[in-house]
Amino acid sequence: MHKLVVLYSKPADPDHFRDYYVTNHLPLVMNLPGLLAWRYSFDVAATEGEAPYFAVFEGDFADAAAMAAARASPQGQRVGADVANYATGGAVIIHYPVQDGTG
């Protein structure tokens, strides 16, 4: 599995961010080809001090190629272009292959 993570810094208008994200952005995300699962939270906390991020998104893809294809697709281009409509604090996008563990 390959994970895409978006870390959002605090926006100028948190209420607008929350409303727009749920009402407009997530419906676009749900149309990404190859997206296996997704989750998000507006309740980001640090174990010590103030959290550097306001919100987080995680998307799961079969592999890096599937993620790259999704981001390059017309749907992925719409998702990327939409970020400016709500993420006034900016966003950090990271991705990585997931290593499974047992315990």
N, CA, C and O atoms as a GROMACS GRO file, in nm:
protein
  412
    1MET      N    1   0.084  -0.118   0.000
    1MET     CA    2   0.000   0.000   0.000
    1MET      C    3   0.088   0.124   0.000
    1MET      O    4   0.201   0.122   0.050
    2HIS      N    5   0.035   0.232  -0.057
    2HIS     CA    6   0.104   0.360  -0.062
    2HIS      C    7   0.011   0.466  -0.004
    2HIS      O    8  -0.107   0.471  -0.038
    3LYS      N    9   0.064   0.549   0.084
    3LYS     CA   10  -0.017   0.648   0.154
    3LYS      C   11   0.019   0.789   0.107
    3LYS      O   12   0.137   0.823   0.093
    4LEU      N   13  -0.084   0.869   0.085
    4LEU     CA   14  -0.071   1.012   0.057
    4LEU      C   15  -0.124   1.085   0.180
    4LEU      O   16  -0.235   1.059   0.225
    5VAL      N   17  -0.044   1.177   0.233
    5VAL     CA   18  -0.084   1.253   0.351
    5VAL      C   19  -0.075   1.402   0.318
    5VAL      O   20   0.024   1.448   0.262
    6VAL      N   21  -0.179   1.476   0.355
    6VAL     CA   22  -0.181   1.621   0.338
    6VAL      C   23  -0.193   1.681   0.477
    6VAL      O   24  -0.288   1.651   0.550
    7LEU      N   25  -0.098   1.766   0.512
    7LEU     CA   26  -0.095   1.834   0.641
    7LEU      C   27  -0.126   1.981   0.617
    7LEU      O   28  -0.052   2.050   0.547
    8TYR      N   29  -0.233   2.029   0.675
    8TYR     CA   30  -0.278   2.166   0.654
    8TYR      C   31  -0.242   2.254   0.772
    8TYR      O   32  -0.274   2.222   0.887
    9SER      N   33  -0.175   2.366   0.744
    9SER     CA   34  -0.150   2.466   0.848
    9SER      C   35  -0.277   2.543   0.877
    9SER      O   36  -0.373   2.538   0.800
   10LYS      N   37  -0.278   2.614   0.989
   10LYS     CA   38  -0.400   2.686   1.030
   10LYS      C   39  -0.438   2.790   0.924
   10LYS      O   40  -0.356   2.874   0.887
   11PRO      N   41  -0.562   2.784   0.877
   11PRO     CA   42  -0.608   2.880   0.776
   11PRO      C   43  -0.650   3.013   0.839
   11PRO      O   44  -0.666   3.024   0.961
   12ALA      N   45  -0.667   3.112   0.755
   12ALA     CA   46  -0.714   3.244   0.801
   12ALA      C   47  -0.855   3.234   0.859
   12ALA      O   48  -0.886   3.304   0.956
   13ASP      N   49  -0.939   3.148   0.803
   13ASP     CA   50  -1.078   3.133   0.848
   13ASP      C   51  -1.107   2.983   0.868
   13ASP      O   52  -1.148   2.915   0.775
   14PRO      N   53  -1.085   2.933   0.991
   14PRO     CA   54  -1.106   2.791   1.017
   14PRO      C   55  -1.247   2.741   0.987
   14PRO      O   56  -1.263   2.628   0.940
   15ASP      N   57  -1.348   2.823   1.012
   15ASP     CA   58  -1.486   2.779   0.984
   15ASP      C   59  -1.508   2.760   0.835
   15ASP      O   60  -1.571   2.663   0.792
   16HIS      N   61  -1.457   2.854   0.754
   16HIS     CA   62  -1.467   2.840   0.608
   16HIS      C   63  -1.395   2.714   0.563
   16HIS      O   64  -1.447   2.638   0.482
   17PHE      N   65  -1.275   2.690   0.616
   17PHE     CA   66  -1.198   2.572   0.580
   17PHE      C   67  -1.281   2.447   0.604
   17PHE      O   68  -1.299   2.365   0.514
   18ARG      N   69  -1.333   2.431   0.726
   18ARG     CA   70  -1.410   2.311   0.761
   18ARG      C   71  -1.530   2.292   0.668
   18ARG      O   72  -1.552   2.184   0.615
   19ASP      N   73  -1.607   2.399   0.650
   19ASP     CA   74  -1.727   2.390   0.568
   19ASP      C   75  -1.694   2.358   0.423
   19ASP      O   76  -1.753   2.268   0.363
   20TYR      N   77  -1.600   2.432   0.367
   20TYR     CA   78  -1.564   2.412   0.226
   20TYR      C   79  -1.505   2.274   0.205
   20TYR      O   80  -1.536   2.206   0.107
   21TYR      N   81  -1.420   2.232   0.296
   21TYR     CA   82  -1.352   2.102   0.284
   21TYR      C   83  -1.453   1.989   0.277
   21TYR      O   84  -1.445   1.902   0.189
   22VAL      N   85  -1.549   1.989   0.369
   22VAL     CA   86  -1.648   1.882   0.375
   22VAL      C   87  -1.749   1.892   0.259
   22VAL      O   88  -1.784   1.791   0.198
   23THR      N   89  -1.794   2.011   0.230
   23THR     CA   90  -1.899   2.031   0.130
   23THR      C   91  -1.850   2.024  -0.014
   23THR      O   92  -1.919   1.972  -0.102
   24ASN      N   93  -1.730   2.076  -0.038
   24ASN     CA   94  -1.681   2.087  -0.177
   24ASN      C   95  -1.559   2.001  -0.209
   24ASN      O   96  -1.556   1.934  -0.312
   25HIS      N   97  -1.460   2.002  -0.120
   25HIS     CA   98  -1.334   1.934  -0.153
   25HIS      C   99  -1.344   1.782  -0.142
   25HIS      O  100  -1.302   1.711  -0.233
   26LEU      N  101  -1.400   1.733  -0.033
   26LEU     CA  102  -1.408   1.587  -0.018
   26LEU      C  103  -1.487   1.519  -0.130
   26LEU      O  104  -1.448   1.410  -0.172
   27PRO      N  105  -1.596   1.577  -0.179
   27PRO     CA  106  -1.663   1.513  -0.294
   27PRO      C  107  -1.571   1.499  -0.416
   27PRO      O  108  -1.582   1.402  -0.491
   28LEU      N  109  -1.480   1.595  -0.436
   28LEU     CA  110  -1.383   1.582  -0.545
   28LEU      C  111  -1.284   1.469  -0.517
   28LEU      O  112  -1.252   1.389  -0.605
   29VAL      N  113  -1.238   1.462  -0.392
   29VAL     CA  114  -1.142   1.359  -0.352
   29VAL      C  115  -1.201   1.220  -0.374
   29VAL      O  116  -1.131   1.130  -0.420
   30MET      N  117  -1.328   1.203  -0.342
   30MET     CA  118  -1.392   1.071  -0.353
   30MET      C  119  -1.395   1.020  -0.497
   30MET      O  120  -1.416   0.901  -0.520
   31ASN      N  121  -1.374   1.109  -0.594
   31ASN     CA  122  -1.372   1.068  -0.735
   31ASN      C  123  -1.233   1.035  -0.788
   31ASN      O  124  -1.218   1.005  -0.906
   32LEU      N  125  -1.131   1.039  -0.701
   32LEU     CA  126  -0.996   1.006  -0.747
   32LEU      C  127  -0.989   0.860  -0.788
   32LEU      O  128  -1.027   0.772  -0.710
   33PRO      N  129  -0.943   0.831  -0.908
   33PRO     CA  130  -0.931   0.692  -0.951
   33PRO      C  131  -0.824   0.620  -0.867
   33PRO      O  132  -0.717   0.674  -0.842
   34GLY      N  133  -0.855   0.497  -0.826
   34GLY     CA  134  -0.758   0.417  -0.753
   34GLY      C  135  -0.750   0.444  -0.604
   34GLY      O  136  -0.673   0.379  -0.534
   35LEU      N  137  -0.829   0.539  -0.553
   35LEU     CA  138  -0.828   0.568  -0.410
   35LEU      C  139  -0.900   0.455  -0.337
   35LEU      O  140  -1.019   0.433  -0.359
   36LEU      N  141  -0.827   0.384  -0.252
   36LEU     CA  142  -0.883   0.267  -0.183
   36LEU      C  143  -0.956   0.304  -0.054
   36LEU      O  144  -1.059   0.245  -0.021
   37ALA      N  145  -0.902   0.399   0.018
   37ALA     CA  146  -0.962   0.443   0.145
   37ALA      C  147  -0.912   0.583   0.173
   37ALA      O  148  -0.806   0.623   0.125
   38TRP      N  149  -0.987   0.658   0.252
   38TRP     CA  150  -0.945   0.793   0.290
   38TRP      C  151  -1.000   0.826   0.427
   38TRP      O  152  -1.101   0.771   0.471
   39ARG      N  153  -0.933   0.919   0.492
   39ARG     CA  154  -0.976   0.965   0.623
   39ARG      C  155  -0.920   1.105   0.645
   39ARG      O  156  -0.821   1.144   0.583
   40TYR      N  157  -0.983   1.181   0.734
   40TYR     CA  158  -0.934   1.316   0.763
   40TYR      C  159  -0.971   1.351   0.906
   40TYR      O  160  -1.053   1.285   0.969
   41SER      N  161  -0.908   1.457   0.957
   41SER     CA  162  -0.943   1.507   1.090
   41SER      C  163  -0.912   1.656   1.099
   41SER      O  164  -0.814   1.704   1.043
   42PHE      N  165  -0.998   1.726   1.171
   42PHE     CA  166  -0.974   1.865   1.205
   42PHE      C  167  -0.924   1.876   1.349
   42PHE      O  168  -0.899   1.987   1.398
   43ASP      N  169  -0.909   1.765   1.417
   43ASP     CA  170  -0.871   1.763   1.558
   43ASP      C  171  -0.727   1.715   1.575
   43ASP      O  172  -0.701   1.617   1.644
   44VAL      N  173  -0.634   1.785   1.511
   44VAL     CA  174  -0.493   1.748   1.516
   44VAL      C  175  -0.433   1.806   1.644
   44VAL      O  176  -0.447   1.925   1.672
   45ALA      N  177  -0.366   1.722   1.721
   45ALA     CA  178  -0.305   1.764   1.847
   45ALA      C  179  -0.160   1.714   1.853
   45ALA      O  180  -0.126   1.612   1.793
   46ALA      N  181  -0.078   1.786   1.924
   46ALA     CA  182   0.061   1.746   1.947
   46ALA      C  183   0.070   1.681   2.084
   46ALA      O  184  -0.007   1.713   2.174
   47THR      N  185   0.164   1.590   2.100
   47THR     CA  186   0.182   1.528   2.232
   47THR      C  187   0.240   1.629   2.330
   47THR      O  188   0.221   1.617   2.451
   48GLU      N  189   0.312   1.728   2.279
   48GLU     CA  190   0.365   1.837   2.362
   48GLU      C  191   0.355   1.967   2.284
   48GLU      O  192   0.386   1.971   2.166
   49GLY      N  193   0.312   2.072   2.351
   49GLY     CA  194   0.303   2.203   2.287
   49GLY      C  195   0.188   2.210   2.188
   49GLY      O  196   0.097   2.126   2.188
   50GLU      N  197   0.193   2.313   2.106
   50GLU     CA  198   0.088   2.336   2.007
   50GLU      C  199   0.117   2.259   1.878
   50GLU      O  200   0.231   2.254   1.833
   51ALA      N  201   0.014   2.200   1.822
   51ALA     CA  202   0.030   2.126   1.697
   51ALA      C  203   0.064   2.222   1.583
   51ALA      O  204   0.005   2.330   1.574
   52PRO      N  205   0.157   2.184   1.496
   52PRO     CA  206   0.190   2.271   1.384
   52PRO      C  207   0.089   2.264   1.269
   52PRO      O  208   0.100   2.339   1.172
   53TYR      N  209  -0.009   2.174   1.280
   53TYR     CA  210  -0.106   2.157   1.174
   53TYR      C  211  -0.248   2.168   1.227
   53TYR      O  212  -0.276   2.135   1.342
   54PHE      N  213  -0.337   2.216   1.140
   54PHE     CA  214  -0.477   2.236   1.172
   54PHE      C  215  -0.561   2.114   1.136
   54PHE      O  216  -0.653   2.077   1.208
   55ALA      N  217  -0.527   2.051   1.022
   55ALA     CA  218  -0.604   1.937   0.973
   55ALA      C  219  -0.510   1.842   0.900
   55ALA      O  220  -0.399   1.879   0.860
   56VAL      N  221  -0.558   1.718   0.884
   56VAL     CA  222  -0.480   1.616   0.815
   56VAL      C  223  -0.572   1.531   0.728
   56VAL      O  224  -0.688   1.506   0.764
   57PHE      N  225  -0.520   1.488   0.613
   57PHE     CA  226  -0.590   1.397   0.525
   57PHE      C  227  -0.497   1.280   0.495
   57PHE      O  228  -0.377   1.300   0.477
   58GLU      N  229  -0.552   1.159   0.489
   58GLU     CA  230  -0.477   1.040   0.449
   58GLU      C  231  -0.554   0.969   0.339
   58GLU      O  232  -0.675   0.946   0.351
   59GLY      N  233  -0.485   0.934   0.233
   59GLY     CA  234  -0.544   0.855   0.126
   59GLY      C  235  -0.459   0.733   0.099
   59GLY      O  236  -0.336   0.741   0.097
   60ASP      N  237  -0.523   0.619   0.077
   60ASP     CA  238  -0.454   0.494   0.052
   60ASP      C  239  -0.469   0.453  -0.094
   60ASP      O  240  -0.578   0.457  -0.151
   61PHE      N  241  -0.356   0.414  -0.153
   61PHE     CA  242  -0.352   0.365  -0.291
   61PHE      C  243  -0.279   0.231  -0.293
   61PHE      O  244  -0.204   0.200  -0.200
   62ALA      N  245  -0.300   0.153  -0.396
   62ALA     CA  246  -0.236   0.022  -0.406
   62ALA      C  247  -0.084   0.034  -0.409
   62ALA      O  248  -0.014  -0.046  -0.348
   63ASP      N  249  -0.033   0.135  -0.480
   63ASP     CA  250   0.111   0.155  -0.491
   63ASP      C  251   0.138   0.298  -0.538
   63ASP      O  252   0.045   0.374  -0.564
   64ALA      N  253   0.266   0.332  -0.549
   64ALA     CA  254   0.304   0.468  -0.589
   64ALA      C  255   0.254   0.502  -0.729
   64ALA      O  256   0.216   0.616  -0.755
   65ALA      N  257   0.255   0.404  -0.819
   65ALA     CA  258   0.208   0.429  -0.956
   65ALA      C  259   0.060   0.464  -0.958
   65ALA      O  260   0.019   0.553  -1.033
   66ALA      N  261  -0.020   0.397  -0.877
   66ALA     CA  262  -0.164   0.427  -0.870
   66ALA      C  263  -0.187   0.567  -0.815
   66ALA      O  264  -0.274   0.639  -0.863
   67MET      N  265  -0.108   0.605  -0.714
   67MET     CA  266  -0.121   0.739  -0.658
   67MET      C  267  -0.082   0.844  -0.762
   67MET      O  268  -0.152   0.944  -0.778
   68ALA      N  269   0.029   0.823  -0.831
   68ALA     CA  270   0.074   0.918  -0.933
   68ALA      C  271  -0.029   0.930  -1.045
   68ALA      O  272  -0.054   1.041  -1.094
   69ALA      N  273  -0.087   0.820  -1.086
   69ALA     CA  274  -0.189   0.823  -1.191
   69ALA      C  275  -0.313   0.900  -1.145
   69ALA      O  276  -0.372   0.975  -1.223
   70ALA      N  277  -0.351   0.882  -1.020
   70ALA     CA  278  -0.467   0.953  -0.965
   70ALA      C  279  -0.441   1.103  -0.963
   70ALA      O  280  -0.528   1.182  -1.001
   71ARG      N  281  -0.324   1.143  -0.919
   71ARG     CA  282  -0.291   1.286  -0.911
   71ARG      C  283  -0.281   1.349  -1.049
   71ARG      O  284  -0.312   1.467  -1.066
   72ALA      N  285  -0.238   1.272  -1.148
   72ALA     CA  286  -0.224   1.324  -1.284
   72ALA      C  287  -0.354   1.322  -1.364
   72ALA      O  288  -0.364   1.386  -1.468
   73SER      N  289  -0.454   1.249  -1.314
   73SER     CA  290  -0.582   1.238  -1.384
   73SER      C  291  -0.656   1.372  -1.384
   73SER      O  292  -0.622   1.461  -1.306
   74PRO      N  293  -0.757   1.386  -1.470
   74PRO     CA  294  -0.838   1.509  -1.465
   74PRO      C  295  -0.899   1.532  -1.326
   74PRO      O  296  -0.904   1.646  -1.279
   75GLN      N  297  -0.945   1.425  -1.262
   75GLN     CA  298  -1.001   1.439  -1.127
   75GLN      C  299  -0.894   1.487  -1.029
   75GLN      O  300  -0.920   1.574  -0.945
   76GLY      N  301  -0.774   1.431  -1.040
   76GLY     CA  302  -0.663   1.472  -0.953
   76GLY      C  303  -0.623   1.617  -0.975
   76GLY      O  304  -0.589   1.687  -0.880
   77GLN      N  305  -0.627   1.661  -1.100
   77GLN     CA  306  -0.596   1.800  -1.130
   77GLN      C  307  -0.699   1.894  -1.068
   77GLN      O  308  -0.665   2.002  -1.019
   78ARG      N  309  -0.827   1.852  -1.069
   78ARG     CA  310  -0.932   1.933  -1.005
   78ARG      C  311  -0.912   1.940  -0.854
   78ARG      O  312  -0.928   2.046  -0.794
   79VAL      N  313  -0.876   1.827  -0.794
   79VAL     CA  314  -0.850   1.823  -0.649
   79VAL      C  315  -0.736   1.919  -0.615
   79VAL      O  316  -0.748   2.000  -0.523
   80GLY      N  317  -0.627   1.910  -0.689
   80GLY     CA  318  -0.512   1.996  -0.662
   80GLY      C  319  -0.544   2.144  -0.680
   80GLY      O  320  -0.501   2.226  -0.599
   81ALA      N  321  -0.618   2.178  -0.784
   81ALA     CA  322  -0.653   2.318  -0.810
   81ALA      C  323  -0.748   2.372  -0.704
   81ALA      O  324  -0.749   2.493  -0.680
   82ASP      N  325  -0.826   2.286  -0.642
   82ASP     CA  326  -0.926   2.330  -0.544
   82ASP      C  327  -0.865   2.371  -0.411
   82ASP      O  328  -0.929   2.445  -0.335
   83VAL      N  329  -0.746   2.326  -0.380
   83VAL     CA  330  -0.684   2.352  -0.249
   83VAL      C  331  -0.677   2.502  -0.219
   83VAL      O  332  -0.696   2.542  -0.104
   84ALA      N  333  -0.651   2.584  -0.318
   84ALA     CA  334  -0.641   2.728  -0.297
   84ALA      C  335  -0.772   2.791  -0.250
   84ALA      O  336  -0.771   2.902  -0.198
   85ASN      N  337  -0.883   2.721  -0.268
   85ASN     CA  338  -1.013   2.775  -0.228
   85ASN      C  339  -1.041   2.767  -0.080
   85ASN      O  340  -1.137   2.827  -0.033
   86TYR      N  341  -0.959   2.695  -0.004
   86TYR     CA  342  -0.985   2.683   0.140
   86TYR      C  343  -0.859   2.679   0.226
   86TYR      O  344  -0.865   2.717   0.342
   87ALA      N  345  -0.746   2.636   0.173
   87ALA     CA  346  -0.625   2.616   0.253
   87ALA      C  347  -0.536   2.740   0.251
   87ALA      O  348  -0.425   2.735   0.198
   88THR      N  349  -0.583   2.849   0.309
   88THR     CA  350  -0.508   2.974   0.306
   88THR      C  351  -0.380   2.968   0.389
   88THR      O  352  -0.292   3.051   0.371
   89GLY      N  353  -0.369   2.871   0.478
   89GLY     CA  354  -0.248   2.855   0.558
   89GLY      C  355  -0.144   2.768   0.490
   89GLY      O  356  -0.033   2.753   0.540
   90GLY      N  357  -0.179   2.712   0.376
   90GLY     CA  358  -0.087   2.626   0.303
   90GLY      C  359  -0.105   2.480   0.340
   90GLY      O  360  -0.178   2.446   0.433
   91ALA      N  361  -0.037   2.394   0.264
   91ALA     CA  362  -0.047   2.250   0.285
   91ALA      C  363   0.087   2.185   0.250
   91ALA      O  364   0.158   2.228   0.159
   92VAL      N  365   0.119   2.082   0.326
   92VAL     CA  366   0.237   2.000   0.300
   92VAL      C  367   0.186   1.865   0.254
   92VAL      O  368   0.103   1.804   0.322
   93ILE      N  369   0.233   1.817   0.140
   93ILE     CA  370   0.190   1.687   0.087
   93ILE      C  371   0.308   1.592   0.091
   93ILE      O  372   0.415   1.621   0.037
   94ILE      N  373   0.288   1.479   0.156
   94ILE     CA  374   0.391   1.376   0.162
   94ILE      C  375   0.330   1.243   0.118
   94ILE      O  376   0.208   1.226   0.122
   95HIS      N  377   0.414   1.150   0.078
   95HIS     CA  378   0.364   1.017   0.043
   95HIS      C  379   0.475   0.917   0.070
   95HIS      O  380   0.593   0.951   0.070
   96TYR      N  381   0.434   0.792   0.092
   96TYR     CA  382   0.532   0.689   0.126
   96TYR      C  383   0.469   0.551   0.114
   96TYR      O  384   0.348   0.536   0.128
   97PRO      N  385   0.554   0.450   0.090
   97PRO     CA  386   0.504   0.312   0.094
   97PRO      C  387   0.484   0.272   0.240
   97PRO      O  388   0.566   0.306   0.326
   98VAL      N  389   0.379   0.201   0.266
   98VAL     CA  390   0.348   0.158   0.403
   98VAL      C  391   0.413   0.023   0.429
   98VAL      O  392   0.398  -0.071   0.351
   99GLN      N  393   0.485   0.015   0.539
   99GLN     CA  394   0.547  -0.110   0.582
   99GLN      C  395   0.459  -0.170   0.691
   99GLN      O  396   0.440  -0.110   0.796
  100ASP      N  397   0.405  -0.287   0.666
  100ASP     CA  398   0.318  -0.351   0.763
  100ASP      C  399   0.400  -0.412   0.877
  100ASP      O  400   0.513  -0.455   0.857
  101GLY      N  401   0.342  -0.414   0.993
  101GLY     CA  402   0.405  -0.475   1.109
  101GLY      C  403   0.305  -0.555   1.188
  101GLY      O  404   0.184  -0.537   1.176
  102THR      N  405   0.356  -0.641   1.269
  102THR     CA  406   0.271  -0.720   1.358
  102THR      C  407   0.327  -0.708   1.498
  102THR      O  408   0.446  -0.683   1.517
  103GLY      N  409   0.242  -0.728   1.595
  103GLY     CA  410   0.292  -0.714   1.730
  103GLY      C  411   0.215  -0.794   1.830
  103GLY      O  412   0.247  -0.791   1.949
   0.00000   0.00000   0.00000
